[in-house]
Amino acid sequence: MGLVVLLLILALIFGGVGLFMEGLKILLVIAGILLIFGLLTGYRSYGRRGL
């Protein structure tokens, strides 16, 4: 019985870590898209202001 409880606890820990890493990957993709969008809009507004 103790082995089953230990295996369940380990599965929950490693499953949580896996979900956390997936969430970080998704946040990284969203941050990259927002960075590119911000650079493009900033470049356009800077180009207009410079003329």
N, CA, C and O atoms as a GROMACS GRO file, in nm:
protein
  204
    1MET      N    1   0.083  -0.120   0.000
    1MET     CA    2   0.000   0.000   0.000
    1MET      C    3   0.087   0.126   0.000
    1MET      O    4   0.055   0.225  -0.066
    2GLY      N    5   0.195   0.122   0.074
    2GLY     CA    6   0.285   0.237   0.079
    2GLY      C    7   0.349   0.265  -0.056
    2GLY      O    8   0.370   0.381  -0.092
    3LEU      N    9   0.381   0.159  -0.130
    3LEU     CA   10   0.442   0.176  -0.262
    3LEU      C   11   0.344   0.243  -0.358
    3LEU      O   12   0.384   0.327  -0.438
    4VAL      N   13   0.218   0.207  -0.349
    4VAL     CA   14   0.116   0.266  -0.436
    4VAL      C   15   0.101   0.415  -0.407
    4VAL      O   16   0.092   0.496  -0.499
    5VAL      N   17   0.100   0.450  -0.279
    5VAL     CA   18   0.089   0.592  -0.241
    5VAL      C   19   0.212   0.669  -0.290
    5VAL      O   20   0.199   0.781  -0.340
    6LEU      N   21   0.330   0.610  -0.275
    6LEU     CA   22   0.452   0.675  -0.321
    6LEU      C   23   0.450   0.698  -0.472
    6LEU      O   24   0.487   0.805  -0.520
    7LEU      N   25   0.406   0.596  -0.546
    7LEU     CA   26   0.398   0.610  -0.691
    7LEU      C   27   0.296   0.716  -0.732
    7LEU      O   28   0.319   0.791  -0.827
    8LEU      N   29   0.184   0.724  -0.661
    8LEU     CA   30   0.084   0.827  -0.691
    8LEU      C   31   0.139   0.966  -0.665
    8LEU      O   32   0.116   1.058  -0.743
    9ILE      N   33   0.210   0.982  -0.555
    9ILE     CA   34   0.269   1.114  -0.524
    9ILE      C   35   0.373   1.153  -0.628
    9ILE      O   36   0.377   1.268  -0.672
   10LEU      N   37   0.457   1.058  -0.668
   10LEU     CA   38   0.556   1.088  -0.772
   10LEU      C   39   0.491   1.122  -0.904
   10LEU      O   40   0.536   1.212  -0.974
   11ALA      N   41   0.384   1.052  -0.940
   11ALA     CA   42   0.313   1.081  -1.065
   11ALA      C   43   0.252   1.221  -1.061
   11ALA      O   44   0.256   1.293  -1.161
   12LEU      N   45   0.196   1.259  -0.947
   12LEU     CA   46   0.140   1.394  -0.936
   12LEU      C   47   0.248   1.501  -0.946
   12LEU      O   48   0.227   1.604  -1.009
   13ILE      N   49   0.362   1.476  -0.884
   13ILE     CA   50   0.471   1.575  -0.889
   13ILE      C   51   0.522   1.590  -1.032
   13ILE      O   52   0.534   1.702  -1.082
   14PHE      N   53   0.553   1.478  -1.097
   14PHE     CA   54   0.608   1.487  -1.232
   14PHE      C   55   0.503   1.536  -1.332
   14PHE      O   56   0.538   1.605  -1.427
   15GLY      N   57   0.378   1.502  -1.312
   15GLY     CA   58   0.272   1.554  -1.398
   15GLY      C   59   0.256   1.703  -1.384
   15GLY      O   60   0.235   1.774  -1.483
   16GLY      N   61   0.266   1.752  -1.261
   16GLY     CA   62   0.258   1.896  -1.239
   16GLY      C   63   0.374   1.970  -1.302
   16GLY      O   64   0.357   2.078  -1.359
   17VAL      N   65   0.493   1.912  -1.292
   17VAL     CA   66   0.610   1.974  -1.354
   17VAL      C   67   0.593   1.977  -1.506
   17VAL      O   68   0.629   2.076  -1.570
   18GLY      N   69   0.540   1.871  -1.563
   18GLY     CA   70   0.519   1.866  -1.708
   18GLY      C   71   0.418   1.971  -1.753
   18GLY      O   72   0.438   2.037  -1.855
   19LEU      N   73   0.309   1.985  -1.677
   19LEU     CA   74   0.210   2.088  -1.712
   19LEU      C   75   0.269   2.227  -1.699
   19LEU      O   76   0.241   2.314  -1.781
   20PHE      N   77   0.351   2.248  -1.597
   20PHE     CA   78   0.416   2.378  -1.578
   20PHE      C   79   0.508   2.411  -1.695
   20PHE      O   80   0.510   2.524  -1.743
   21MET      N   81   0.583   2.312  -1.742
   21MET     CA   82   0.673   2.335  -1.856
   21MET      C   83   0.595   2.364  -1.983
   21MET      O   84   0.636   2.448  -2.063
   22GLU      N   85   0.483   2.292  -2.004
   22GLU     CA   86   0.400   2.320  -2.122
   22GLU      C   87   0.346   2.462  -2.115
   22GLU      O   88   0.343   2.532  -2.216
   23GLY      N   89   0.304   2.504  -1.998
   23GLY     CA   90   0.255   2.641  -1.982
   23GLY      C   91   0.363   2.744  -2.011
   23GLY      O   92   0.336   2.846  -2.074
   24LEU      N   93   0.484   2.716  -1.967
   24LEU     CA   94   0.595   2.808  -1.995
   24LEU      C   95   0.624   2.816  -2.144
   24LEU      O   96   0.654   2.924  -2.196
   25LYS      N   97   0.614   2.703  -2.214
   25LYS     CA   98   0.638   2.706  -2.358
   25LYS      C   99   0.533   2.789  -2.430
   25LYS      O  100   0.564   2.865  -2.521
   26ILE      N  101   0.407   2.773  -2.388
   26ILE     CA  102   0.300   2.851  -2.449
   26ILE      C  103   0.319   3.000  -2.422
   26ILE      O  104   0.301   3.082  -2.511
   27LEU      N  105   0.357   3.035  -2.298
   27LEU     CA  106   0.382   3.175  -2.264
   27LEU      C  107   0.499   3.231  -2.344
   27LEU      O  108   0.497   3.348  -2.382
   28LEU      N  109   0.601   3.149  -2.370
   28LEU     CA  110   0.715   3.194  -2.448
   28LEU      C  111   0.675   3.225  -2.592
   28LEU      O  112   0.721   3.324  -2.649
   29VAL      N  113   0.589   3.141  -2.650
   29VAL     CA  114   0.542   3.165  -2.786
   29VAL      C  115   0.460   3.294  -2.791
   29VAL      O  116   0.479   3.376  -2.881
   30ILE      N  117   0.370   3.313  -2.694
   30ILE     CA  118   0.288   3.435  -2.692
   30ILE      C  119   0.376   3.558  -2.673
   30ILE      O  120   0.353   3.660  -2.739
   31ALA      N  121   0.476   3.550  -2.586
   31ALA     CA  122   0.566   3.663  -2.565
   31ALA      C  123   0.644   3.695  -2.692
   31ALA      O  124   0.664   3.812  -2.723
   32GLY      N  125   0.687   3.594  -2.765
   32GLY     CA  126   0.758   3.618  -2.890
   32GLY      C  127   0.672   3.686  -2.993
   32GLY      O  128   0.717   3.777  -3.062
   33ILE      N  129   0.546   3.644  -3.004
   33ILE     CA  130   0.454   3.706  -3.099
   33ILE      C  131   0.429   3.851  -3.061
   33ILE      O  132   0.431   3.939  -3.148
   34LEU      N  133   0.407   3.877  -2.932
   34LEU     CA  134   0.385   4.015  -2.887
   34LEU      C  135   0.509   4.101  -2.908
   34LEU      O  136   0.497   4.219  -2.942
   35LEU      N  137   0.627   4.044  -2.889
   35LEU     CA  138   0.750   4.120  -2.911
   35LEU      C  139   0.764   4.160  -3.058
   35LEU      O  140   0.795   4.275  -3.089
   36ILE      N  141   0.739   4.066  -3.149
   36ILE     CA  142   0.748   4.097  -3.292
   36ILE      C  143   0.645   4.202  -3.331
   36ILE      O  144   0.675   4.294  -3.406
   37PHE      N  145   0.522   4.186  -3.280
   37PHE     CA  146   0.416   4.283  -3.310
   37PHE      C  147   0.454   4.422  -3.258
   37PHE      O  148   0.434   4.522  -3.327
   38GLY      N  149   0.509   4.428  -3.136
   38GLY     CA  150   0.549   4.556  -3.080
   38GLY      C  151   0.665   4.619  -3.157
   38GLY      O  152   0.667   4.741  -3.176
   39LEU      N  153   0.759   4.538  -3.200
   39LEU     CA  154   0.871   4.592  -3.279
   39LEU      C  155   0.822   4.649  -3.411
   39LEU      O  156   0.868   4.755  -3.454
   40LEU      N  157   0.730   4.579  -3.477
   40LEU     CA  158   0.678   4.627  -3.605
   40LEU      C  159   0.601   4.756  -3.589
   40LEU      O  160   0.621   4.850  -3.666
   41THR      N  161   0.512   4.763  -3.490
   41THR     CA  162   0.433   4.885  -3.472
   41THR      C  163   0.522   5.000  -3.424
   41THR      O  164   0.501   5.115  -3.465
   42GLY      N  165   0.618   4.972  -3.339
   42GLY     CA  166   0.710   5.076  -3.294
   42GLY      C  167   0.796   5.129  -3.407
   42GLY      O  168   0.822   5.249  -3.415
   43TYR      N  169   0.840   5.041  -3.495
   43TYR     CA  170   0.921   5.083  -3.608
   43TYR      C  171   0.840   5.171  -3.702
   43TYR      O  172   0.891   5.270  -3.754
   44ARG      N  173   0.713   5.134  -3.724
   44ARG     CA  174   0.628   5.215  -3.813
   44ARG      C  175   0.603   5.353  -3.754
   44ARG      O  176   0.611   5.453  -3.826
   45SER      N  177   0.573   5.361  -3.624
   45SER     CA  178   0.544   5.492  -3.564
   45SER      C  179   0.673   5.574  -3.556
   45SER      O  180   0.668   5.696  -3.570
   46TYR      N  181   0.787   5.510  -3.532
   46TYR     CA  182   0.914   5.583  -3.528
   46TYR      C  183   0.948   5.636  -3.667
   46TYR      O  184   1.001   5.747  -3.680
   47GLY      N  185   0.920   5.558  -3.770
   47GLY     CA  186   0.948   5.602  -3.907
   47GLY      C  187   0.862   5.722  -3.945
   47GLY      O  188   0.910   5.812  -4.014
   48ARG      N  189   0.737   5.724  -3.902
   48ARG     CA  190   0.650   5.837  -3.932
   48ARG      C  191   0.696   5.963  -3.857
   48ARG      O  192   0.692   6.073  -3.911
   49ARG      N  193   0.739   5.945  -3.732
   49ARG     CA  194   0.778   6.059  -3.652
   49ARG      C  195   0.908   6.120  -3.705
   49ARG      O  196   0.928   6.241  -3.696
   50GLY      N  197   0.995   6.037  -3.760
   50GLY     CA  198   1.123   6.087  -3.808
   50GLY      C  199   1.113   6.169  -3.934
   50GLY      O  200   1.205   6.246  -3.964
   51LEU      N  201   1.004   6.156  -4.010
   51LEU     CA  202   0.994   6.229  -4.137
   51LEU      C  203   0.953   6.371  -4.120
   51LEU      O  204   0.941   6.444  -4.219
   0.00000   0.00000   0.00000
